[in-house]
Amino acid sequence: MSTPATLPDQPVRHDSHLWLHLPTLPEAFASLLRTIVVALFLLTFVLQPLLIPSESMEHTLLVGDFLLFNKQEYAPAGTIGRWLMPYRDVERGDIIVFHHPDPPLLVKRVVGLPGDHLRIEGGRVFVNGTVLNEPYATFEPAPPDPFRDNFPAQIYTDPQIDPEWWLQMQSQTTNGELVVPAGHYFVLGDNRNHSKDSRYWGFVPRQAIVARPLVIYFSLTRPSTTDVQATALPPGDDRLGLDRLIPEKLAGFARWKRIFHVVH
């Protein structure tokens, strides 16, 4: 009777000790290409926390909003990266980020283009004889100000006006209208009664404009000087109201609904 043949011992496979896969040349090139694309994106969209500090652009932008902005849209010809994002010139109604002496960066809305004849009557903006349609403008309560609401003025009535701008304004006013010079823009805050803008310090040169806001990527709940005091909440079930303390703090830490809100 023959003895059945036995198979040689098979090596035991340990899946936990498999060698890592080294990328092939095409895979390495694809990974490098993705890294370059991400780097170009970060260079194009400035991710520094540009925080809105004041109420001058309410209710388009609120105190505590953080903006992601496109610094290539208004870039001059020949700028590296212009091929990645579409370029266009500044248009009426655009919200722009621009250099300013104090503070170093400001955010306002363009209402006057080079060559425009502009005036303000009773808070309404007239451009080239036609009233401007401004659904974004708000007029929160404020004391009367003839200079702010009727522009350009003939009498120096507000100590916040830059004296040099006052002299320049007089020389560039024709028939009661301010003429915007070539290469300059006239800007206003959306919160018209609480904004220091071109009415007070003058035009924005084209070379000072650096970006256009795109999206609010985060928004902290911050008070504004024009906020109406909120009505006190009713008491909770327990005597100290501690049952709602933590949820309220978490919910009130940020304006969650404004995150990823597109800026117009």
C-alpha positions, 0 to 999 in steps of 0.5 A, spaced: 500 500 500 503 506 497 503 512 502 500 518 499 504 524 497 505 530 501 505 537 498 511 541 501 509 546 506 507 553 503 509 559 506 504 563 510 502 570 507 502 576 512 498 581 509 500 586 514 507 586 512 506 587 504 511 592 501 508 599 499 507 601 492 512 606 489 509 610 484 510 610 477 513 616 473 506 618 470 503 617 477 509 622 480 508 627 475 500 627 476 501 628 484 506 634 482 501 637 477 496 637 483 500 640 487 502 645 482 495 647 481 493 647 489 499 652 489 497 656 484 490 657 487 493 659 493 497 664 490 491 667 486 486 667 492 489 670 498 487 666 504 489 671 509 484 673 514 481 680 512 476 681 517 471 687 516 472 691 522 466 696 521 459 697 519 460 701 513 458 696 508 452 693 512 448 689 510 452 686 505 458 685 509 458 685 517 462 686 522 466 680 524 466 677 516 472 674 514 473 674 506 476 670 501 478 675 495 480 674 488 487 679 487 487 677 480 481 679 477 483 687 476 491 685 475 494 689 470 496 686 464 503 681 464 501 679 471 503 672 473 497 668 474 492 672 469 491 666 465 488 662 471 482 667 472 478 671 468 481 679 468 476 685 467 476 692 469 473 695 474 465 696 473 460 700 477 457 696 483 463 692 484 465 691 491 473 693 491 479 692 496 484 697 495 490 701 499 488 707 503 493 710 508 488 709 514 487 703 515 492 700 510 486 696 506 479 698 505 473 695 502 467 699 499 463 699 493 464 703 486 459 708 484 463 713 480 467 711 474 472 715 470 469 721 466 462 720 470 458 727 473 456 725 480 452 728 485 448 726 491 441 729 493 437 727 499 442 721 499 440 719 492 446 718 488 445 721 481 450 719 475 450 723 469 443 725 470 440 719 472 439 716 479 443 710 480 439 704 482 442 701 489 438 695 492 444 694 496 444 701 500 442 702 507 440 708 511 440 706 518 438 712 523 443 717 524 443 725 525 442 729 519 448 731 515 448 736 510 454 734 507 453 727 507 446 727 504 447 733 499 454 732 495 458 736 493 457 741 498 459 748 497 460 750 504 465 746 509 461 743 514 464 737 517 470 737 521 471 729 518 473 732 511 480 732 509 482 739 507 486 737 501 480 733 498 475 739 500 480 744 495 481 738 490 473 737 490 472 744 489 476 745 483 473 738 480 466 740 481 462 743 475 455 745 475 454 742 482 456 735 479 463 732 481 467 730 475 471 723 476 478 724 473 481 719 468 484 713 472 480 714 478 474 712 482 468 714 487 466 709 492 461 709 497 460 704 503 453 701 503 451 703 510 451 710 507 449 714 514 455 710 517 461 710 512 467 715 511 468 714 504 470 718 497 465 724 500 470 725 506 477 723 503 477 723 495 478 718 489 481 711 489 486 711 484 486 705 479 493 702 482 491 702 489 485 697 487 488 690 489 482 685 489 475 684 489 471 680 495 468 673 493 466 669 499 465 670 506 469 664 509 467 665 516 463 670 520 464 671 527 458 674 531 461 681 533 457 687 535 456 693 531 455 700 533 448 701 529 445 694 532 439 694 535 439 691 542 436 684 542 430 683 546 432 679 553 430 671 552 425 668 556 428 664 562 429 657 562 426 651 566 431 652 571 432 658 576 439 660 573 437 658 566 443 654 565 440 649 561 440 653 555 447 656 556 452 652 552 447 651 546 446 658 546 454 660 546 455 655 541 450 657 536 452 665 538 459 664 537 459 665 529 454 667 524 453 660 521 449 661 515 453 667 512 459 661 511 460 661 504 456 666 502 458 669 496 459 677 496 455 681 491 
